[in-house]
Amino acid sequence: MEVSDLGEQVLALNELSASLLVIIAAILLELVISRVPGIARWRLHTILQAPCQAIERKLNRQKRSDKTRLVRGLLAALVLILPALVLGTIATMGFVSSHPIIAGLGVTIILAFSLRLGLSIALAGALHKAIRAGNRDTANRLIRRYGRGDPAALDDHGLVRMAIQMQCRGWDRGLLAPIFWFLIFGLPGLFILLVIQAADEVVGRADHRLEAFGMVITRLDTILHLPASRFAGLLLIAGLAILRPGKIGAAFAAISQAARADFATNGRWVWGPVAGALDFALAGPVKGEKERPWIGSGTAKLEPEAIIRSRLPLMTGSILLLLVLVLCLAAALAAGI
């Protein structure tokens, strides 16, 4: 293969090699831009929450029956998915017809602003700092803005567990899921995932007002994250085989523990390995919510430093992910695809 042919192949967005190169570049770019103050408001996930909230206010009328609100929730899902599909298709067509370098840079930037690995790390760091300083108001505000559940119902150990769980879900939902759907279906797949994620953040909360209306979107969100969460679990367990091979059994036990209770269909695949690796107990009962099982057999009385410790398995998994992507890129280039 000539050098010029190789360059064209890497820059051609309809080639597997180009998609892998874009993914690697986007991951590195997102880690850089996540350190820019105020950048969170420009992420696609954040921008999409405003139209999702507007649709929920318009269609989710409390005077309607649960059946009617369920149908309206289905309509809301279609209203969100169809424009995402159209915009993704139009964007793809536009990039295909543009210069390869411009197209590659454009798609890389879009994907970088769709990822949330750096954001989840920064959020966990802010929560660690607030909890350690005893600044309960700041910690509660961050959890209400980026997480789920009522932080007022948690003690300080519960806040630490919540921060770890948010950091873990930010890894599989904010990194692996966007990469997976972009790699399989390109920008249309990525945009559909992002809009469902944003809608689930708005309507997927456990209260009566949103239960019927958000049912369809919540189910779609769960389905879309099935493959990424399982791959995330495999990466974390592979990391354990390198760092702490004696904890692999504990990781599988934690996942099975949640599976037996039919809890956290996707979340258990990232919470389980982290809890097993570090001897933590995550999730657990929360006042005001239905009883939740513990994930992991370790201690639930976690100190703020546990937030920092939980980064080790996630960072190991991220390194393994990059290694897999680089190897796949080398194989794709060698095969000319």
Phi, psi and omega per residue, in radians:
M1 nan 2.268 3.127
E2 -1.325 2.749 -3.120
V3 -1.063 -0.711 -3.136
S4 -1.108 -0.685 3.101
D5 -1.142 -0.683 3.121
L6 -1.082 -0.762 3.127
G7 -1.084 -0.742 3.108
E8 -1.125 -0.671 -3.122
Q9 -1.142 -0.763 -3.112
V10 -1.140 -0.605 -3.071
L11 -1.563 -0.125 3.128
A12 -1.405 2.008 -2.996
L13 -1.202 -0.270 3.139
N14 -1.584 0.182 3.121
E15 -1.842 2.519 3.127
L16 -1.016 -0.699 -3.118
S17 -1.065 -0.701 -3.138
A18 -1.186 -0.714 3.130
S19 -1.074 -0.735 3.123
L20 -1.140 -0.704 3.111
L21 -1.120 -0.726 3.102
V22 -1.077 -0.736 -3.135
I23 -1.087 -0.815 3.139
I24 -1.073 -0.791 3.134
A25 -1.120 -0.683 -3.118
A26 -1.158 -0.685 3.107
I27 -1.063 -0.817 -3.131
L28 -1.162 -0.696 3.123
L29 -1.132 -0.704 -3.129
E30 -1.114 -0.659 3.114
L31 -1.110 -0.544 3.126
V32 -1.338 -0.874 -3.053
I33 -1.227 -0.362 3.141
S34 -1.158 -0.288 3.119
R35 -1.517 -0.082 3.123
V36 -1.413 2.183 -3.136
P37 -1.045 2.385 3.071
G38 1.367 0.069 -3.070
I39 -1.245 -0.379 -3.069
A40 -1.029 -0.592 -3.084
R41 -1.223 -0.253 -3.129
W42 -1.732 0.013 3.081
R43 -1.265 2.547 -3.052
L44 -1.063 -0.648 3.127
H45 -1.026 -0.742 -3.137
T46 -1.221 -0.756 -3.130
I47 -1.071 -0.657 -3.074
L48 -1.291 -0.264 -3.127
Q49 -1.183 -0.554 -3.127
A50 -1.092 -0.914 3.079
P51 -1.096 -0.556 3.092
C52 -1.124 -0.729 3.109
Q53 -1.139 -0.685 3.127
A54 -1.118 -0.735 3.122
I55 -1.149 -0.693 3.130
E56 -1.114 -0.767 3.132
R57 -1.119 -0.612 -3.092
K58 -1.295 -0.711 -2.981
L59 -1.743 -0.448 -3.042
N60 -1.607 1.391 -3.132
R61 -1.588 2.259 -3.046
Q62 -1.185 -0.405 -3.131
K63 -1.317 -0.195 3.124
R64 -1.407 2.730 3.092
S65 -1.274 2.868 3.116
D66 -1.068 -0.667 3.137
K67 -1.109 -0.752 3.124
T68 -1.133 -0.709 -3.139
R69 -1.202 -0.538 3.054
L70 -1.115 -0.774 3.112
V71 -1.123 -0.706 3.115
R72 -1.175 -0.556 3.048
G73 -1.137 -0.661 3.051
L74 -1.110 -0.740 3.092
L75 -1.076 -0.720 3.120
A76 -1.074 -0.709 3.114
A77 -1.064 -0.750 3.122
L78 -1.161 -0.698 3.128
V79 -1.076 -0.552 3.138
L80 -1.482 -0.707 -3.034
I81 -1.258 -0.766 -3.052
L82 -1.079 -0.837 3.071
P83 -1.077 -0.638 3.101
A84 -1.094 -0.717 3.107
L85 -1.120 -0.787 -3.124
V86 -1.142 -0.814 -3.126
L87 -1.114 -0.688 3.108
G88 -1.114 -0.692 3.120
T89 -1.176 -0.770 3.129
I90 -1.100 -0.769 3.129
A91 -1.076 -0.723 3.127
T92 -1.090 -0.794 3.131
M93 -1.092 -0.683 3.117
G94 -1.133 -0.740 3.136
F95 -1.201 -0.654 3.136
V96 -1.081 -0.607 -3.106
S97 -1.510 -0.049 -3.124
S98 -1.712 3.093 3.132
H99 -1.097 2.415 -3.078
P100 -0.954 -0.680 -3.122
I101 -1.177 -0.772 3.115
I102 -1.099 -0.746 3.129
A103 -1.088 -0.790 -3.137
G104 -1.081 -0.754 3.119
L105 -1.155 -0.734 -3.128
G106 -1.084 -0.817 -3.141
V107 -1.170 -0.656 3.115
T108 -1.072 -0.752 3.135
I109 -1.143 -0.767 3.115
I110 -1.039 -0.805 -3.128
L111 -1.161 -0.690 3.131
A112 -1.063 -0.691 3.124
F113 -1.377 -0.054 3.052
S114 -1.686 -0.288 -3.125
L115 -1.536 2.740 -3.116
R116 -2.417 0.482 3.111
L117 -1.155 -0.925 -3.140
G118 -1.090 -0.639 3.124
L119 -1.124 -0.732 -3.128
S120 -1.164 -0.632 3.097
I121 -1.152 -0.773 3.135
A122 -1.132 -0.692 3.123
L123 -1.120 -0.769 3.113
A124 -1.093 -0.660 3.092
G125 -1.118 -0.701 3.109
A126 -1.151 -0.676 3.096
L127 -1.174 -0.702 3.088
H128 -1.025 -0.787 -3.129
K129 -1.139 -0.758 -3.106
A130 -1.171 -0.765 -3.111
I131 -1.183 -0.735 -3.137
R132 -1.105 -0.594 3.139
A133 -1.469 -0.044 -3.116
G134 1.296 0.340 -3.128
N135 -1.539 1.397 -3.047
R136 -1.129 -0.641 -3.117
D137 -1.075 -0.769 3.128
T138 -1.134 -0.767 3.130
A139 -1.077 -0.770 3.123
N140 -1.091 -0.713 -3.134
R141 -1.112 -0.740 -3.137
L142 -1.143 -0.727 -3.136
I143 -1.187 -0.704 3.112
R144 -1.129 -0.592 -3.089
R145 -1.353 -0.701 -3.001
Y146 -1.964 -0.230 -3.072
G147 -2.044 -2.786 3.132
R148 -2.328 2.811 -3.130
G149 1.552 2.960 -3.110
D150 -1.748 1.892 -3.123
P151 -1.137 -0.364 3.126
A152 -1.138 -0.363 3.134
A153 -1.476 0.000 -3.057
L154 -1.913 2.537 2.952
D155 -1.465 -3.058 -3.089
D156 -1.104 -0.643 3.090
H157 -1.128 -0.658 3.090
G158 -1.133 -0.642 3.078
L159 -1.107 -0.705 3.117
V160 -1.105 -0.792 3.108
R161 -1.051 -0.735 3.122
M162 -1.087 -0.726 3.128
A163 -1.094 -0.730 3.123
I164 -1.132 -0.761 -3.139
Q165 -1.114 -0.696 3.101
M166 -1.134 -0.696 3.125
Q167 -1.127 -0.704 3.124
C168 -1.154 -0.799 -3.135
R169 -1.210 -0.510 3.040
G170 -1.130 -0.444 3.134
W171 -1.312 -0.849 -3.096
D172 -1.447 -0.658 3.140
R173 -1.374 -0.577 -3.049
G174 -1.693 -0.110 3.136
L175 -2.233 -1.079 -3.008
L176 -1.231 -0.719 -3.118
A177 -1.125 -0.851 3.096
P178 -1.050 -0.690 3.122
I179 -1.094 -0.780 -3.099
F180 -1.061 -0.890 -3.063
W181 -1.261 -0.517 3.039
F182 -1.180 -0.728 -3.116
L183 -1.162 -0.619 -3.099
I184 -1.433 -0.805 -2.999
F185 -2.164 0.168 3.076
G186 1.199 -2.681 -3.102
L187 -1.099 -0.667 3.080
P188 -1.022 -0.775 3.108
G189 -1.115 -0.703 3.115
L190 -1.096 -0.816 -3.098
F191 -1.131 -0.679 3.110
I192 -1.119 -0.766 3.094
L193 -1.029 -0.809 -3.080
L194 -1.099 -0.711 -3.092
V195 -1.254 -0.596 3.078
I196 -1.236 -0.681 3.065
Q197 -1.043 -0.815 -3.128
A198 -1.115 -0.733 3.135
A199 -1.138 -0.678 3.134
D200 -1.136 -0.608 3.075
E201 -1.099 -0.522 -3.096
V202 -1.494 -0.797 -2.977
V203 -1.954 -0.051 -3.061
G204 -1.583 0.398 -3.111
R205 -1.604 2.660 -3.023
A206 -1.481 1.340 2.974
D207 -2.493 2.787 -3.002
H208 -1.090 -0.620 -3.069
R209 -1.097 -0.540 -3.047
L210 -1.873 -0.149 -2.987
E211 -1.023 -0.938 -3.096
A212 -1.256 -0.789 -3.091
F213 -1.111 -0.666 -3.057
G214 -1.573 0.044 -3.038
M215 -1.072 -0.806 -3.096
V216 -1.122 -0.812 -3.104
I217 -1.146 -0.697 3.108
T218 -1.083 -0.740 3.117
R219 -1.140 -0.733 3.104
L220 -1.080 -0.734 3.123
D221 -1.057 -0.754 3.116
T222 -1.085 -0.777 -3.119
I223 -1.120 -0.771 -3.098
L224 -1.120 -0.451 -3.101
H225 -1.709 0.011 3.124
L226 -1.008 -0.942 -3.075
P227 -1.164 -0.713 -3.094
A228 -1.159 -0.688 -3.112
S229 -1.169 -0.655 3.101
R230 -1.174 -0.725 3.098
F231 -1.136 -0.642 3.089
A232 -1.055 -0.776 3.113
G233 -1.070 -0.714 3.120
L234 -1.124 -0.699 3.104
L235 -1.115 -0.751 -3.138
L236 -1.135 -0.718 3.126
I237 -1.195 -0.636 3.054
A238 -1.097 -0.668 3.065
G239 -1.109 -0.664 3.094
L240 -1.098 -0.620 3.127
A241 -1.077 -0.426 3.125
I242 -1.572 -0.808 -3.022
L243 -1.488 -0.861 -3.044
R244 -2.462 1.280 -3.066
P245 -1.031 -0.446 3.126
G246 -1.218 -0.194 -3.088
K247 -1.760 0.053 -3.137
I248 -1.085 -0.735 3.116
G249 -1.065 -0.702 3.124
A250 -1.146 -0.608 3.119
A251 -1.144 -0.831 3.113
F252 -1.122 -0.647 3.125
A253 -1.112 -0.684 3.124
A254 -1.161 -0.709 3.089
I255 -1.108 -0.782 3.141
S256 -1.133 -0.614 3.129
Q257 -1.032 -0.787 3.118
A258 -1.277 -0.599 -3.137
A259 -1.139 -0.699 3.127
R260 -1.103 -0.543 3.109
A261 -1.565 0.054 -3.115
D262 0.931 0.851 -3.066
F263 -2.118 2.422 3.029
A264 0.967 1.184 -3.070
T265 -0.851 -0.774 3.136
N266 -1.780 -0.673 -3.066
G267 -1.066 -0.562 -3.097
R268 -1.104 -0.387 -3.114
W269 -1.298 -0.338 3.039
V270 -1.861 -0.622 3.102
W271 -1.176 -0.691 -3.088
G272 -1.040 -0.940 3.123
P273 -1.074 -0.651 3.126
V274 -1.178 -0.775 3.122
A275 -1.109 -0.755 -3.133
G276 -1.161 -0.663 -3.097
A277 -1.196 -0.603 -2.990
L278 -1.934 0.152 -3.134
D279 1.032 0.785 3.084
F280 -1.794 2.836 2.879
A281 -2.132 2.000 -3.104
L282 -1.857 3.032 -3.086
A283 1.082 -2.181 3.135
G284 1.522 3.024 -3.068
P285 -1.087 2.507 3.053
V286 -2.298 2.291 -3.128
K287 -1.039 2.318 3.110
G288 1.591 -0.094 3.099
E289 -2.091 2.823 3.091
K290 -1.094 2.688 -3.032
E291 -1.033 2.282 3.135
R292 -2.024 2.457 3.131
P293 -1.349 2.814 2.985
W294 -1.378 2.583 3.012
I295 -2.015 1.948 -3.054
G296 1.813 2.661 -3.092
S297 -1.906 0.212 -3.133
G298 -1.503 -2.709 -3.104
T299 -1.454 2.495 3.058
A300 -1.719 -0.213 -3.132
K301 -1.531 1.329 -3.028
L302 -1.586 2.423 3.069
E303 -1.588 2.844 -3.093
P304 -0.938 -0.553 -3.127
E305 -1.102 -0.343 3.113
A306 -1.113 -0.480 3.098
I307 -1.090 -0.763 3.137
I308 -1.204 -0.708 3.136
R309 -1.078 -0.587 -3.088
S310 -1.203 -0.227 3.113
R311 -1.242 -0.471 -3.040
L312 -1.033 -0.918 3.111
P313 -1.124 -0.583 3.128
L314 -1.196 -0.723 3.117
M315 -1.201 -0.620 3.066
T316 -1.114 -0.743 3.078
G317 -1.092 -0.645 3.121
S318 -1.151 -0.714 3.102
I319 -1.107 -0.744 3.097
L320 -1.103 -0.668 3.098
L321 -1.075 -0.821 3.117
L322 -1.076 -0.678 3.108
L323 -1.099 -0.756 3.105
V324 -1.079 -0.749 -3.133
L325 -1.125 -0.741 3.127
V326 -1.118 -0.756 3.116
L327 -1.120 -0.710 3.105
C328 -1.149 -0.664 3.096
L329 -1.100 -0.776 3.127
A330 -1.091 -0.720 3.124
A331 -1.157 -0.701 -3.134
A332 -1.143 -0.699 3.109
L333 -1.150 -0.718 3.138
A334 -1.140 -0.588 -3.135
A335 -1.491 -0.167 3.134
G336 1.277 0.577 3.135
I337 -2.118 nan nan
